[in-house]
Amino acid sequence: MNILSWIVFGLIVGLVANVLDPAPARGGLVGTIILGILGALLGGFLGDLLFGTGVSGFNLSSFIVAVIGALVLLFVGRSLRRA
């Protein structure tokens, strides 16, 4: 995937993760894109490590793995802020 694809994919993943997360979102559009891209990277790494499937492009399995990664990032970030 090229950089524009990662940005669009990150935006979509970040928006879905923010909708699924009950706490209010921060960071605006740029924060949402960064959350989605980092979530895709984390989800891809963890998915590949645990299940042998990571983020491989615009497809359903990559999307699900990326959203799970973004939700993990949101959870860890909120846990660290509280500590």
Residue pairs with C-beta under 8 A, 6 or more apart in sequence:
1 9
1 57
1 58
5 57
5 58
6 37
6 40
7 33
7 37
9 36
9 37
9 40
9 58
9 62
9 63
9 66
10 32
10 33
10 34
10 35
10 36
10 37
10 38
10 39
10 40
11 29
11 32
11 33
11 36
12 36
12 63
13 35
13 36
13 37
13 39
13 40
13 63
13 66
13 67
13 70
14 31
14 32
14 33
14 34
14 35
14 36
14 37
14 39
14 70
15 32
15 36
16 67
16 70
17 35
17 36
17 39
17 67
17 70
17 71
17 74
18 25
18 32
18 35
20 67
20 71
21 71
21 74
23 74
23 78
25 31
25 32
27 34
27 35
35 70
35 73
35 74
36 66
36 70
38 69
38 70
38 73
39 66
39 67
39 68
39 69
39 70
39 71
39 72
39 73
40 55
40 62
40 65
40 66
40 69
40 70
41 55
41 69
42 69
42 70
42 72
42 73
43 54
43 55
43 65
43 66
43 67
43 68
43 69
43 70
43 72
44 54
44 55
44 62
44 65
44 66
44 69
45 54
45 69
46 65
46 68
46 69
46 72
47 53
47 54
47 55
47 65
47 68
47 69
48 54
53 61
53 65
54 62
54 65
55 62
55 65
55 66
56 62
